[in-house]
Amino acid sequence: MTIYDHMTTQDHSAVAPALSFSADSEPALALEAHHITKSFAGSRKRSLPVLNDVSLRVKQGEFVSIIGPSGSGKSTLFHIIGGLEKPDHGEIRMNGQLVTGEKGRISYMPQQPALLPWRTIEQNVVLALEVAGVRTKEAREEARLWLPKVGLAGFEQAYPHTLSGGMQQRASFLRALLSRQELMCLDEPFSALDALTRSDMQRWLLDIWESTKRSVLFITHNIEEALLLSDSIYVFSSRPASVLHKIEVPFARPRREDITTDAAFLSLKLELSQWMREEQRKMQNL
């Protein structure tokens, strides 16, 4: 069972609008993870530590990324945030409310599109609204407003297998976007795409996010992707994961098309790459 299976809510309001704050006010916290520690049962009755005292936060309207070695526990943290797993120690708060172990608090987009093959693209997109109890007519009207905005006009009645991987990911993202939950958790959503499609999807996601300003927690192994999209980046260590660094991304929004060739961008990318290579070597020696 996936996190998506537990996305339920009674809030029938419209898609979260762009957020704005006065110059002298600090955005509220959409997510706070405090001192999360988690182990699983391993071989010979020994425990396998996965997360070690991990703390992070996402402000309302902020795009935050997590990068770290493969197998370091990033997806486990998502499962804890989504309520599918309970931490051994620590707590999860959303908008100041203690929600540790509670399901239905996030909007989730997995690595694979996870579209239902027997449903059309429109029917897949409205699924989150149906789960939320929105009337079918209202859900379809809302989906039809958004489908052209994400490049899916004319494909409303198509089935997933007839679409490219990038278009399937757009449909999956729109399903998550239409969820009534403020926090979107995106788990390496572009990892299965070819390089050119991935680049197109990064720019597309950036444009959509800058128009909606949803709170996003994003897992990726792609350092350039994290720097391009994010306001801040948490760098995880090898397993058991802890937070090695938090980087405040210094580049202005909206992000320029050519930012990836900027000297400051390339310098920061190199620094992050060196940290990642060191942690990946540690993972290989576990």
C-alpha positions as CSV (number, residue, x, y, z in Angstrom):
1,M,0.0,0.0,0.0
2,T,1.4,3.4,-1.0
3,I,1.1,6.8,0.7
4,Y,-1.3,7.8,-2.1
5,D,-3.8,5.2,-0.9
6,H,-4.1,7.1,2.3
7,M,-4.6,10.6,0.9
8,T,-8.0,11.5,2.4
9,T,-9.4,14.8,3.7
10,Q,-12.7,16.5,4.3
11,D,-11.5,19.9,3.0
12,H,-13.3,20.6,-0.2
13,S,-11.8,24.0,-0.9
14,A,-10.1,25.0,-4.2
15,V,-6.5,24.3,-5.1
16,A,-4.3,26.2,-2.6
17,P,-3.6,29.7,-4.0
18,A,-0.2,31.3,-4.2
19,L,0.9,32.4,-0.7
20,S,2.0,35.9,0.2
21,F,3.5,37.3,3.3
22,S,4.2,40.8,4.5
23,A,7.8,42.0,4.5
24,D,8.1,41.8,8.3
25,S,6.3,38.5,8.8
26,E,7.9,35.0,8.7
27,P,6.0,32.3,6.8
28,A,4.4,29.6,9.0
29,L,5.8,26.1,9.0
30,A,4.0,23.7,6.8
31,L,6.2,20.8,8.1
32,E,8.5,20.3,11.1
33,A,10.3,16.9,11.5
34,H,11.9,16.9,14.9
35,H,14.8,14.4,15.8
36,I,13.4,11.5,13.8
37,T,15.1,8.2,14.5
38,K,14.1,4.9,12.9
39,S,15.4,1.4,12.7
40,F,14.1,-1.8,11.1
41,A,14.6,-5.4,12.1
42,G,17.6,-6.8,10.3
43,S,19.1,-10.3,9.9
44,R,20.0,-12.4,13.0
45,K,17.5,-10.3,15.1
46,R,19.8,-7.2,14.8
47,S,18.2,-3.8,14.1
48,L,19.1,-1.9,11.0
49,P,19.4,1.9,11.8
50,V,18.0,4.0,8.9
51,L,17.5,7.5,10.3
52,N,19.5,9.1,13.1
53,D,18.1,12.3,14.7
54,V,16.9,13.9,11.5
55,S,15.3,17.3,11.8
56,L,14.1,19.5,9.0
57,R,11.4,22.0,8.2
58,V,9.4,23.4,5.2
59,K,7.9,26.8,5.4
60,Q,4.5,27.5,3.7
61,G,5.2,28.2,0.0
62,E,8.8,26.9,0.2
63,F,10.4,24.4,-2.1
64,V,12.8,22.2,-0.1
65,S,14.9,19.3,-1.5
66,I,16.6,16.3,0.1
67,I,19.7,14.8,-1.5
68,G,21.8,11.9,-0.2
69,P,23.2,8.5,-1.2
70,S,20.9,5.8,-2.5
71,G,19.6,3.7,0.4
72,S,20.2,6.3,3.0
73,G,16.6,6.5,4.3
74,K,15.1,9.4,2.3
75,S,12.0,7.5,1.3
76,T,11.6,6.1,4.8
77,L,11.4,9.7,6.0
78,F,8.6,10.3,3.5
79,H,6.8,7.2,4.9
80,I,7.0,8.6,8.4
81,I,5.8,12.1,7.3
82,G,2.9,10.4,5.5
83,G,2.0,8.3,8.5
84,L,2.8,4.9,7.0
85,E,5.6,4.4,9.5
86,K,6.0,5.6,13.0
87,P,9.4,6.8,14.2
88,D,11.2,5.1,17.1
89,H,11.9,8.7,18.4
90,G,10.9,12.1,17.3
91,E,7.7,13.8,16.0
92,I,6.1,15.3,12.9
93,R,4.2,18.6,13.1
94,M,2.2,20.3,10.3
95,N,1.2,23.9,10.7
96,G,2.1,23.5,14.3
97,Q,-0.1,20.5,14.9
98,L,1.3,17.2,16.2
99,V,0.5,14.6,13.5
100,T,3.0,11.8,14.1
101,G,1.6,8.6,12.7
102,E,-1.5,10.2,11.1
103,K,-2.3,9.4,7.5
104,G,-4.0,11.6,4.9
105,R,-1.9,14.7,5.8
106,I,0.2,15.0,2.6
107,S,-0.2,15.1,-1.2
108,Y,2.2,12.5,-2.6
109,M,3.8,11.9,-6.0
110,P,5.9,8.7,-6.4
111,Q,8.9,7.9,-8.6
112,Q,6.5,6.1,-11.1
113,P,3.3,7.8,-12.3
114,A,1.1,5.1,-10.6
115,L,-1.8,5.9,-12.9
116,L,-4.7,3.4,-13.0
117,P,-4.5,1.8,-16.5
118,W,-8.3,1.3,-16.8
119,R,-9.0,5.0,-16.1
120,T,-8.6,7.8,-18.6
121,I,-6.2,10.7,-17.8
122,E,-9.1,12.9,-16.6
123,Q,-10.4,10.1,-14.4
124,N,-6.9,9.5,-12.9
125,V,-6.5,13.2,-12.3
126,V,-9.8,13.6,-10.4
127,L,-9.0,10.6,-8.2
128,A,-7.7,12.7,-5.3
129,L,-10.8,14.9,-5.5
130,E,-13.0,11.8,-5.5
131,V,-11.3,10.4,-2.4
132,A,-11.8,13.8,-0.8
133,G,-15.5,13.6,-1.3
134,V,-15.8,16.3,-4.0
135,R,-18.8,15.8,-6.3
136,T,-18.0,14.1,-9.6
137,K,-19.2,17.1,-11.7
138,E,-17.2,19.6,-9.7
139,A,-14.1,17.4,-9.7
140,R,-14.2,17.1,-13.5
141,E,-14.8,20.8,-14.0
142,E,-11.7,21.5,-11.9
143,A,-9.6,19.0,-13.7
144,R,-10.6,20.4,-17.1
145,L,-9.5,23.8,-16.0
146,W,-6.0,22.5,-15.1
147,L,-5.3,19.9,-17.8
148,P,-4.5,22.5,-20.5
149,K,-2.2,24.3,-18.0
150,V,-0.1,21.2,-17.7
151,G,0.1,20.5,-21.4
152,L,-2.5,17.7,-21.5
153,A,-5.3,19.4,-23.5
154,G,-6.7,17.0,-26.0
155,F,-5.6,13.9,-23.9
156,E,-8.4,14.0,-21.3
157,Q,-10.0,10.8,-22.6
158,A,-6.7,9.0,-23.4
159,Y,-5.5,6.0,-21.4
160,P,-2.1,6.1,-19.6
161,H,-0.4,3.6,-21.9
162,T,-0.9,5.8,-24.9
163,L,1.1,8.7,-23.3
164,S,4.8,9.3,-23.1
165,G,6.6,9.0,-19.7
166,G,6.7,12.8,-19.3
167,M,3.0,13.2,-20.0
168,Q,2.2,10.5,-17.5
169,Q,4.3,12.3,-14.9
170,R,2.4,15.5,-15.7
171,A,-0.9,13.7,-15.0
172,S,0.5,12.3,-11.8
173,F,1.7,15.7,-10.7
174,L,-1.7,17.3,-11.4
175,R,-3.4,14.6,-9.4
176,A,-1.1,15.5,-6.5
177,L,-1.6,19.3,-7.1
178,L,-5.4,19.0,-6.9
179,S,-5.2,17.2,-3.6
180,R,-6.4,19.5,-0.8
181,Q,-3.3,19.0,1.3
182,E,-0.9,21.9,1.6
183,L,2.3,19.8,1.7
184,M,3.4,18.0,-1.5
185,C,6.0,15.2,-1.1
186,L,7.6,14.4,-4.4
187,D,9.8,11.3,-4.3
188,E,12.3,11.4,-7.3
189,P,9.4,12.0,-9.7
190,F,11.7,12.4,-12.8
191,S,14.3,9.6,-12.1
192,A,12.8,7.3,-14.8
193,L,12.8,9.9,-17.6
194,D,15.5,10.4,-20.2
195,A,17.8,13.4,-19.8
196,L,16.0,15.6,-22.3
197,T,12.5,14.9,-21.0
198,R,13.8,15.3,-17.4
199,S,15.1,18.8,-18.3
200,D,11.8,19.8,-19.9
201,M,9.9,18.5,-16.8
202,Q,12.2,20.4,-14.4
203,R,11.4,23.7,-16.2
204,W,7.7,22.8,-16.4
205,L,7.6,22.0,-12.6
206,L,9.4,25.2,-11.8
207,D,6.9,27.2,-13.8
208,I,3.9,25.5,-12.2
209,W,5.3,25.8,-8.7
210,E,6.1,29.5,-9.1
211,S,2.4,30.1,-10.1
212,T,1.0,28.1,-7.2
213,K,3.6,28.3,-4.4
214,R,2.6,25.1,-2.8
215,S,4.8,23.8,0.0
216,V,7.0,21.1,-1.5
217,L,9.4,18.5,0.0
218,F,11.3,16.9,-2.9
219,I,13.7,13.9,-3.0
220,T,16.3,13.8,-5.8
221,H,19.7,12.4,-6.5
222,N,20.3,15.0,-9.1
223,I,22.2,17.9,-7.6
224,E,21.6,20.3,-10.6
225,E,17.9,19.6,-10.3
226,A,17.9,20.4,-6.6
227,L,19.7,23.7,-7.1
228,L,17.5,24.7,-10.0
229,L,14.2,24.0,-8.2
230,S,14.8,24.6,-4.5
231,D,14.8,27.4,-1.9
232,S,16.9,25.2,0.4
233,I,18.5,21.8,0.3
234,Y,19.1,19.2,3.1
235,V,22.2,17.0,2.5
236,F,21.8,13.6,4.1
237,S,24.7,11.4,5.2
238,S,25.1,7.7,4.5
239,R,22.9,5.3,6.5
240,P,21.8,5.8,9.2
241,A,21.0,9.2,7.7
242,S,21.5,12.4,9.5
243,V,21.5,16.0,8.2
244,L,25.1,16.9,7.2
245,H,24.3,20.3,5.8
246,K,21.5,22.7,5.1
247,I,22.0,24.9,2.0
248,E,20.1,28.1,1.4
249,V,20.0,28.3,-2.4
250,P,21.2,31.9,-3.2
251,F,19.7,32.3,-6.7
252,A,16.8,34.7,-7.2
253,R,13.3,33.7,-8.3
254,P,12.0,33.4,-10.9
255,R,15.0,31.3,-11.9
256,R,16.7,32.3,-15.1
257,E,16.9,29.8,-18.0
258,D,20.7,30.0,-18.0
259,I,21.2,29.8,-14.3
260,T,22.8,26.3,-14.6
261,T,25.8,27.8,-16.5
262,D,26.4,30.6,-13.9
263,A,29.8,30.4,-12.1
264,A,28.2,30.5,-8.6
265,F,25.8,27.7,-9.6
266,L,28.6,25.5,-10.9
267,S,30.7,26.2,-7.8
268,L,27.9,25.2,-5.4
269,K,27.1,22.1,-7.6
270,L,30.7,21.0,-7.3
271,E,30.8,21.4,-3.6
272,L,27.6,19.4,-3.2
273,S,28.9,16.7,-5.6
274,Q,32.0,16.3,-3.4
275,W,29.9,15.8,-0.3
276,M,27.7,13.3,-2.1
277,R,30.6,11.2,-3.5
278,E,32.1,10.9,0.0
279,E,28.8,9.8,1.5
280,Q,28.2,7.3,-1.4
281,R,31.6,5.8,-0.7
282,K,30.7,5.3,2.9
283,M,27.4,3.6,1.8
284,Q,29.4,1.1,-0.3
285,N,31.5,0.2,2.6
286,L,28.5,-0.6,4.9
